[in-house]
Amino acid sequence: MSMAMVGMIAGMALGFAGYFGGFGAFLLVAALGAVGFVAGRYLEGDLEPGDLFRGRGVRRERRR
């Protein structure tokens, strides 16, 4: 599935949540989507736990 399709589906989910549930539901769906995105990147191996807490200037070589 292309990234454009994933973005469209996420936008539609946020739109439905905002329309039917109000702003609170919109924020809840957006927050859970962000958590799901980070968890998916971690499980695929694209992200390490320390990457979220390290500053921008600090980089560490990844072990393969």
C-alpha positions as semicolon CSV with decimal commas, in nm:
position;residue;x (nm);y (nm);z (nm)
1;M;0,000;0,000;0,000
2;S;0,142;0,338;-0,094
3;M;0,207;0,611;0,160
4;A;-0,049;0,833;-0,014
5;M;-0,317;0,570;0,043
6;V;-0,219;0,531;0,409
7;G;-0,229;0,908;0,453
8;M;-0,571;0,928;0,291
9;I;-0,710;0,655;0,518
10;A;-0,565;0,824;0,826
11;G;-0,712;1,157;0,718
12;M;-1,052;1,002;0,664
13;A;-1,041;0,838;1,008
14;L;-0,953;1,171;1,168
15;G;-1,227;1,344;0,971
16;F;-1,492;1,092;1,080
17;A;-1,376;1,113;1,441
18;G;-1,389;1,492;1,434
19;Y;-1,729;1,504;1,267
20;F;-1,907;1,240;1,473
21;G;-1,720;1,262;1,803
22;G;-1,605;1,621;1,826
23;F;-1,265;1,768;1,890
24;G;-1,186;1,533;2,182
25;A;-1,239;1,227;1,964
26;F;-1,025;1,389;1,693
27;L;-0,738;1,434;1,939
28;L;-0,776;1,079;2,072
29;V;-0,763;0,927;1,723
30;A;-0,464;1,144;1,630
31;A;-0,274;1,047;1,947
32;L;-0,347;0,676;1,906
33;G;-0,244;0,697;1,541
34;A;0,089;0,851;1,641
35;V;0,146;0,579;1,901
36;G;0,062;0,313;1,643
37;F;0,299;0,471;1,391
38;V;0,589;0,475;1,638
39;A;0,515;0,118;1,749
40;G;0,506;0,001;1,387
41;R;0,838;0,169;1,306
42;Y;0,992;0,009;1,616
43;L;0,863;-0,338;1,529
44;E;0,993;-0,307;1,171
45;G;1,338;-0,221;1,307
46;D;1,345;0,134;1,164
47;L;1,347;0,294;1,507
48;E;1,529;0,225;1,831
49;P;1,389;0,322;2,173
50;G;1,672;0,569;2,236
51;D;1,600;0,753;1,910
52;L;1,296;0,917;2,067
53;F;1,486;1,064;2,361
54;R;1,816;1,164;2,201
55;G;1,876;1,520;2,085
56;R;1,902;1,607;1,718
57;G;2,277;1,668;1,725
58;V;2,362;1,336;1,887
59;R;2,387;1,041;1,652
60;R;2,504;0,691;1,719
61;E;2,614;0,428;1,470
62;R;2,360;0,149;1,434
63;R;2,474;-0,207;1,477
64;R;2,364;-0,446;1,207
